[in-house]
Amino acid sequence: MSKITFLTRHYPPNKNINGILVCEMVDFLEKHHQTACSVVYIDGKAPGNNKYVEPKGTLVPLPFSKFITKGLTTFWDNYRMIKKANTIDSDWIILTTSPPLLPLFANIFLKKSKKWILWSFDLFPEGFSATGKVSEKNAIYRWWMKKTYAKAPEMLLSLGTQQAKHIQGKYGKKIPTMILPAGVKLDSVASERNEVHQPEWFDESKITLGYFGNIGDAHNPDFLEKAIELSGKMNFQFVLACYGVHEKRIKDFARKFSHVIIAENGLPGEHLPYIDIHLVTLKDQWTHVAVPSKAVTAISMGRPILFCGNPDSDNWCMFQKSGYLVEENKDLEKQIQNIFNQLNKEDINKKSEIAKETFLGLKKQVLETYNQIGKL
């Protein structure tokens, strides 16, 4: 029986998606491989639309701390997590990229005798540069990058093949890699519409667009506003359930339009299949630095996506056969209008069928990755 220690900033009952993903793997490893799993995490709260999930594994919570600046808090959390991991008897450490800079602290403070796997969610320090908080030319940033990628992990868990190539390029070497898309539940099937759960806002005669989840630094609020505005002119319906740094801006804008339904407390999962097309956005500078899980959620519902971002992104590379593309560095209004002009139920249904087939492949991929971890 192997012993694995997970390091993650968030963990259930916290509703953050990263912690839920870790919990799902822990649950599988314990049930199917009898792996002894310990989870080191920060005992705090974070926003999210996810349902309550029962925590699994041996819990090792670290007290929530808050310094004068968020940066100091992050540094302290990273140090505490690595220090705690050094004291736990384990065969492997699976270290996520949350909190930011955790791989950097691992390279500095993790005992050399510890074998570790990097599980990439959002990447840092790249994320700090992508938000514009620090320049790539900044001496501190360049030192962070050098130290972060100074020593490669034994293995890599990545959200997609494109992100994996990016990370391996930073390390300057090939690393044994497993792909683990975020948001795939092994016990779920591509959801069908069920009259019992049909939402009040559903209108069969209209095409329904929707945005569900975080609208943060990595996402393009201009795209979302333009899609809301143009969809009204097409007599479409738009369902909005968002949180994050741009939440107020987007909701204030959306309230100007009668065709928008704002779900203030989030959307129940059984309502997601009633959205014909799910909107997904990732700013160009965040390509490979993040891979939005909302795209996987849409495909899991058997629904196509309207993706705004770089065509080299994993979201588009994985799901282009069941999606529509808006390139961020081109005229947003023209591209969106062209797509809307050609939209029809028949084409949406064809892409939905492809999405369902794609979802079966994603489940197979996740199962294979879980079993590979279980056999370590």
C-alpha positions in Angstrom: 0.0 0.0 0.0 1.5 3.3 -1.1 1.3 6.5 0.9 0.7 9.8 -0.9 0.6 13.3 0.6 -1.3 16.0 -1.3 -0.6 19.7 -1.0 -3.4 22.1 -2.0 -4.5 25.5 -0.8 -8.2 24.6 -0.9 -10.0 21.4 0.2 -13.6 20.5 0.9 -15.9 21.5 2.5 -14.3 24.6 0.8 -16.1 24.8 -2.6 -13.1 25.8 -4.7 -12.8 23.6 -7.8 -9.1 22.8 -7.2 -9.7 21.3 -3.8 -12.7 19.3 -5.1 -10.5 17.8 -7.9 -7.9 16.7 -5.3 -10.7 15.2 -3.1 -12.0 13.2 -6.1 -8.6 11.6 -6.7 -8.1 10.9 -3.0 -11.5 9.2 -2.9 -10.7 7.0 -5.9 -7.2 6.0 -4.7 -8.6 5.0 -1.3 -11.4 3.0 -2.7 -9.7 1.3 -5.6 -6.0 1.1 -4.6 -6.1 1.3 -0.8 -3.7 4.2 -1.0 -3.1 6.0 2.3 -3.8 9.7 1.4 -2.9 12.7 3.6 -4.0 16.1 2.5 -2.2 19.3 3.7 -4.4 22.4 3.1 -5.2 25.8 4.4 -8.4 25.8 6.6 -10.1 28.8 4.9 -13.0 29.7 2.6 -13.1 30.6 -1.1 -16.0 31.5 -3.5 -17.4 28.9 -5.8 -20.7 27.6 -7.3 -19.9 23.9 -6.4 -22.0 21.8 -4.1 -20.9 20.5 -0.8 -18.3 17.7 -1.1 -17.4 15.4 1.9 -13.7 15.6 2.5 -11.7 12.3 2.0 -8.3 11.1 3.3 -6.4 12.0 6.4 -6.9 15.7 6.8 -3.9 17.9 7.8 -5.4 21.4 8.0 -3.2 24.4 8.6 -4.7 27.4 10.4 -5.9 30.3 8.2 -3.6 33.3 8.4 -3.8 36.8 7.0 -0.9 39.2 6.9 -0.9 42.9 5.9 -0.5 42.0 2.2 -1.8 39.0 0.3 1.8 38.3 -0.9 3.1 37.8 2.6 0.2 35.5 3.4 0.9 33.4 0.2 4.6 33.2 1.1 3.9 32.1 4.7 1.3 29.5 3.5 3.7 28.0 1.0 6.5 27.7 3.6 4.1 26.1 6.2 2.8 23.6 3.6 6.3 22.4 2.5 7.5 22.3 6.1 4.5 20.1 7.1 5.0 17.9 4.1 8.6 17.2 5.2 7.3 15.7 8.4 4.8 13.3 6.9 5.8 9.8 6.1 4.9 9.3 2.4 6.2 7.5 -0.7 5.1 10.4 -3.0 4.1 14.0 -2.6 1.6 15.4 -5.2 2.0 19.1 -5.1 -0.5 21.4 -6.8 0.2 24.9 -8.1 -2.2 26.3 -5.5 -1.2 28.4 -3.5 0.8 30.3 -6.1 4.6 29.7 -6.0 4.2 26.4 -4.2 6.6 24.6 -6.7 9.2 27.4 -6.1 9.0 26.8 -2.3 9.2 23.1 -2.9 12.5 23.5 -4.9 13.9 25.5 -2.0 12.6 23.8 1.1 11.4 20.3 0.3 13.8 17.6 1.5 15.8 16.0 -1.3 14.7 12.6 -0.2 11.1 13.4 -1.1 9.8 12.2 -4.4 7.2 14.6 -5.8 4.7 15.0 -8.7 3.6 18.4 -10.0 -0.1 18.7 -10.5 -0.6 21.9 -12.6 -3.7 24.0 -12.3 -3.1 27.7 -12.9 0.7 28.3 -13.3 2.7 30.8 -11.3 4.8 32.9 -11.4 3.5 33.2 -15.0 0.0 34.2 -13.6 1.4 37.3 -11.9 2.8 38.5 -15.2 -0.4 37.6 -17.1 -2.4 39.8 -14.7 0.0 42.7 -15.2 1.0 42.7 -11.5 4.7 42.3 -12.4 6.7 42.7 -15.5 8.6 39.7 -17.0 11.7 41.9 -17.0 11.4 42.4 -13.2 14.5 41.0 -11.4 12.4 39.4 -8.7 10.1 37.8 -11.2 13.0 36.4 -13.2 14.5 34.9 -10.0 11.1 33.3 -9.2 10.9 31.8 -12.7 14.5 30.5 -12.5 14.0 28.9 -9.1 10.5 27.5 -9.9 11.8 25.6 -12.9 15.3 24.8 -11.5 14.5 21.3 -10.6 11.9 19.1 -12.4 9.5 16.8 -10.6 9.6 13.1 -11.1 6.3 13.3 -12.9 3.8 15.8 -14.2 0.0 15.9 -14.0 -1.3 18.4 -16.5 -4.7 19.8 -17.5 -4.0 19.2 -21.2 -1.3 18.3 -23.7 -0.7 21.9 -24.7 -0.1 23.0 -21.1 2.2 20.0 -20.6 4.3 21.0 -23.5 4.5 24.5 -22.1 5.7 23.3 -18.7 8.2 20.8 -20.1 9.6 23.7 -22.2 10.1 25.7 -19.0 12.0 22.9 -17.4 13.9 22.3 -20.6 13.4 18.5 -20.5 10.8 15.8 -21.1 9.0 14.7 -17.9 6.8 11.6 -17.6 3.4 13.1 -18.0 -0.2 12.2 -17.3 -3.1 14.3 -18.6 -5.9 15.0 -16.2 -8.7 17.3 -17.5 -10.4 19.3 -14.7 -14.0 18.7 -14.0 -14.6 15.1 -15.2 -16.6 13.0 -12.7 -16.3 9.3 -13.3 -19.7 8.4 -12.0 -21.5 10.9 -14.3 -23.0 10.6 -17.7 -23.6 13.3 -20.3 -26.7 14.9 -18.9 -30.0 14.8 -20.7 -32.8 17.3 -20.3 -35.3 16.1 -17.8 -38.7 17.8 -17.5 -38.7 17.2 -13.8 -35.7 19.6 -13.5 -36.7 22.0 -16.3 -35.9 25.6 -15.2 -38.6 28.3 -15.4 -36.5 30.3 -17.8 -36.3 27.5 -20.4 -37.7 28.4 -23.8 -37.6 25.7 -26.5 -38.2 28.2 -29.2 -35.0 30.2 -28.5 -31.3 29.5 -28.6 -30.0 29.8 -25.0 -26.4 30.9 -24.3 -24.9 30.8 -20.8 -21.9 31.7 -18.7 -21.4 29.7 -15.6 -18.5 30.2 -13.1 -15.6 32.5 -12.4 -15.1 35.7 -14.4 -11.7 36.5 -13.0 -8.3 37.9 -14.1 -7.8 35.2 -16.7 -11.1 35.8 -18.5 -12.2 38.5 -20.9 -15.2 40.6 -19.7 -15.3 42.5 -23.1 -16.1 39.2 -24.9 -18.9 38.4 -22.4 -20.4 41.9 -22.7 -20.3 41.8 -26.5 -21.9 38.3 -26.5 -24.7 39.5 -24.2 -25.4 42.6 -26.3 -25.4 40.8 -29.7 -27.4 37.8 -28.4 -30.3 40.2 -27.5 -30.4 41.5 -31.1 -30.7 37.9 -32.3 -33.7 37.1 -30.0 -31.5 34.6 -28.1 -31.7 34.0 -24.4 -28.7 34.4 -22.1 -28.3 32.8 -18.6 -25.6 34.3 -16.3 -24.3 32.8 -13.1 -20.9 34.2 -12.3 -18.5 35.3 -9.5 -15.0 36.8 -9.4 -13.3 40.1 -9.9 -15.4 41.1 -12.9 -18.7 39.9 -11.4 -20.2 43.4 -10.5 -19.2 44.8 -13.9 -20.8 42.0 -15.9 -24.0 41.8 -13.8 -24.5 45.6 -13.9 -24.1 45.4 -17.7 -26.4 42.4 -18.0 -29.2 44.1 -16.1 -29.6 46.5 -19.1 -31.0 43.6 -21.2 -34.3 41.9 -20.8 -33.2 38.7 -22.5 -30.6 38.0 -19.7 -31.5 35.8 -16.7 -29.2 36.4 -13.8 -28.9 33.4 -11.4 -27.6 35.3 -8.3 -27.0 32.1 -6.3 -25.5 30.0 -9.0 -27.2 27.4 -11.3 -28.1 23.8 -10.2 -26.2 21.2 -12.1 -29.4 19.8 -13.6 -30.1 23.2 -15.2 -26.8 23.2 -17.2 -28.0 20.9 -20.0 -30.7 23.5 -20.8 -28.0 25.9 -21.9 -27.5 25.3 -25.6 -24.0 26.8 -25.8 -21.7 27.5 -22.9 -19.4 30.5 -23.2 -15.7 30.0 -22.2 -13.0 32.7 -22.2 -9.3 32.8 -21.6 -7.2 35.8 -22.3 -4.3 35.3 -24.8 -1.6 36.0 -22.1 -3.1 33.3 -20.0 -2.8 30.6 -22.7 -1.3 27.4 -21.1 -1.1 29.3 -17.8 -4.7 28.4 -17.1 -7.2 25.9 -18.7 -10.7 26.9 -17.6 -12.6 23.9 -16.2 -16.0 25.4 -17.3 -15.2 24.1 -20.9 -15.0 20.5 -19.5 -18.1 21.1 -17.5 -20.0 22.1 -20.6 -18.7 19.0 -22.6 -19.7 16.9 -19.5 -23.2 18.2 -20.0 -23.1 17.2 -23.7 -23.2 20.8 -24.7 -21.0 22.7 -27.2 -18.9 25.7 -26.2 -18.3 29.2 -27.6 -14.6 29.8 -26.8 -12.9 33.1 -26.9 -9.1 32.8 -26.7 -6.1 31.5 -28.5 -6.7 28.5 -30.8 -3.5 26.9 -29.3 -5.3 26.6 -25.9 -6.1 23.2 -24.6 -9.8 24.2 -24.4 -9.9 24.7 -28.2 -7.5 21.9 -29.1 -9.6 19.4 -27.1 -13.1 20.6 -28.0 -13.0 22.3 -31.4 -15.2 19.7 -33.0 -17.9 20.6 -30.5 -17.4 24.3 -30.3 -17.2 27.7 -31.9 -14.1 29.9 -31.9 -13.7 33.6 -31.3 -10.0 34.7 -31.4 -9.3 37.4 -28.9 -6.8 39.3 -31.0 -9.3 39.8 -33.8 -12.5 41.9 -34.1 -14.7 40.5 -31.3 -18.0 41.9 -32.5 -17.5 40.8 -36.1 -16.6 37.2 -35.1 -19.4 36.9 -32.6 -22.0 38.3 -35.0 -20.8 35.9 -37.8 -21.2 32.9 -35.5 -24.6 34.1 -34.2 -25.9 34.7 -37.8 -25.2 31.0 -38.7 -26.4 29.4 -35.4 -29.3 27.0 -35.7 -30.6 24.2 -33.5 -29.6 21.5 -36.0 -25.9 22.4 -35.9 -26.0 22.8 -32.1 -27.5 19.4 -31.8 -24.8 17.9 -34.0 -22.1 19.4 -31.9 -23.9 18.2 -28.8 -23.6 14.6 -30.0 -19.9 15.1 -30.6 -19.6 16.6 -27.1 -21.2 13.4 -25.6 -18.7 11.2 -27.4 -15.8 13.5 -26.3 -16.9 13.2 -22.7 -16.7 9.4 -22.8 -13.1 9.8 -24.0 -12.4 12.2 -21.1 -13.7 9.8 -18.6 -11.5 7.1 -20.0 -8.5 9.4 -19.8 -9.2 10.4 -16.2 -9.6 6.7 -15.1 -6.3 5.7 -16.7 -4.5 8.6 -15.0 -6.1 7.7 -11.6 -5.0 4.1 -12.0 -1.5 5.1 -13.0 -1.2 7.1 -9.8 -2.7 4.2 -7.8 0.0 1.9 -9.1 3.0 4.0 -8.0 
